[in-house]
Amino acid sequence: MREPISDRGRLEHIIIAIDDATTFAGKTTLEELQYDKLRCYALVHSV
């Protein structure tokens, strides 16, 4: 059985996810995101 994730571990995971999302988004506008399914999926998946 796996050891439960600590609060610190959860927060580190959240920080990594936020960093990934901002990297994937770059300077993409909402309009551009509507037509870029791959980038949209990457953002949704990272959050």
DOZA-978720 format. One record per residue: residue in one letter; x, y, z of N, C-alpha, C, CB in turn. Coordinates in steps of 0.001 Angstrom, whole numbers, plus 500000, padded with zeros to 6 digits. Glycine has a CB too. Layout:
REM residues N
> type/nc1/nc2/nc3/cac1/cac2/cac3/cc1/cc2/cc3/cbc1/cbc2/cbc3
> A/X/Y/Z/X/Y/Z/X/Y/Z/X/Y/Z
...
This chain:
REM residues 47
> type/nc1/nc2/nc3/cac1/cac2/cac3/cc1/cc2/cc3/cbc1/cbc2/cbc3
> M/500835/498814/500000/500000/500000/500000/500879/501248/500000/499051/499998/501214
> R/500468/502267/499242/501251/503497/499147/501065/504369/500379/500866/504276/497896
> E/502119/505134/500646/502072/506093/501740/501213/507282/501320/503502/506553/502140
> P/500357/507798/502214/499530/508957/501843/500389/510168/501482/498577/509321/502992
> I/499893/510977/500568/500602/512184/500153/500441/513251/501238/500071/512702/498778
> S/501534/513876/501603/501490/514927/502609/500929/516211/502006/502891/515173/503196
> D/500580/517138/502894/500092/518440/502422/501169/519131/501581/499681/519342/503622
> R/502425/519003/502000/503518/519604/501244/503597/518992/499847/504854/519421/501987
> G/503433/517683/499763/503458/517002/498473/502336/517475/497566/503362/515503/498669
> R/501163/517665/498137/500019/518163/497354/500295/519573/496828/498729/518160/498214
> L/500829/520422/497700/501125/521793/497289/502204/521834/496216/501558/522622/498491
> E/503206/520981/496336/504249/520922/495306/503654/520486/493969/505380/519954/495729
> H/502731/519550/494019/502065/519083/492800/501260/520214/492159/501144/517884/493112
> I/500575/520994/492979/499788/522130/492483/500698/523169/491831/498980/522775/493634
> I/501831/523449/492463/502766/524430/491909/503299/523967/490559/503930/524674/492882
> I/503620/522693/490448/504106/522147/489175/503013/522251/488114/504558/520669/489343
> A/501774/521943/488488/500656/522020/487532/500440/523453/487054/499362/521481/488171
> I/500545/524410/487954/500396/525825/487575/501516/526235/486628/500397/526736/488830
> D/502728/525814/486927/503869/526126/486058/503670/525521/484672/505182/525610/486680
> D/503219/524275/484629/502945/523620/483342/501873/524382/482565/502501/522155/483562
> A/500797/524755/483236/499695/525446/482569/500151/526780/481988/498538/525666/483543
> T/500944/527515/482737/501408/528809/482214/502382/528611/481052/502081/529634/483332
> T/503162/527544/481105/504066/527240/479987/503271/526873/478745/505029/526094/480358
> F/502256/526023/478902/501435/525591/477770/500670/526772/477172/500452/524488/478207
> A/500174/527654/478032/499355/528771/477565/500196/529820/476847/498617/529409/478736
> G/501374/530087/477383/502203/531129/476796/501432/532432/476732/502683/530721/475401
> K/501410/533044/475567/500656/534287/475377/499434/534033/474500/501551/535380/474746
> T/498903/532825/474598/497746/532438/473803/496501/533179/474270/497523/530927/473879
> T/495754/533697/473318/494486/534348/473656/493391/533293/473737/494119/535445/472610
> L/492283/533664/474339/491156/532746/474448/490654/532351/473062/490021/533380/475267
> E/490639/533292/472146/490190/533001/470780/491110/531970/470117/490146/534299/469937
> E/492417/532144/470271/493361/531182/469699/493196/529809/470338/494803/531675/469878
> L/492928/529810/471618/492772/528549/472352/491561/527758/471853/492633/528825/473857
> Q/490541/528455/471403/489340/527780/470904/489629/526947/469663/488256/528800/470595
> Y/490669/527314/468917/490989/526600/467684/492206/525674/467825/491236/527597/466572
> D/492845/525697/468980/494023/524858/469213/493658/523773/470223/495237/525710/469721
> K/493101/522680/469724/492610/521626/470610/493718/520987/471440/491913/520564/469801
> L/494890/520841/470845/496001/520223/471566/496416/521070/472768/497197/520018/470628
> R/496580/522362/472551/496957/523255/473652/495846/523333/474689/497281/524661/473121
> C/494611/523367/474242/493471/523400/475164/493458/522146/476041/492139/523521/474380
> Y/493662/520999/475421/493691/519752/476178/494839/519767/477193/493831/518544/475223
> A/495995/520248/476790/497142/520305/477690/496838/521185/478906/498379/520833/476946
> L/496184/522311/478679/495834/523188/479788/494821/522546/480735/495283/524495/479259
> V/493782/521972/480167/492749/521339/480987/493337/520171/481771/491575/520860/480109
> H/494166/519390/481103/494761/518221/481748/495706/518627/482874/495507/517374/480721
> S/496429/519719/482716/497374/520123/483750/496665/520680/484989/498338/521161/483194
> V/495470/521191/484788/494714/521724/485929/493891/520611/486524/493805/522915/485511
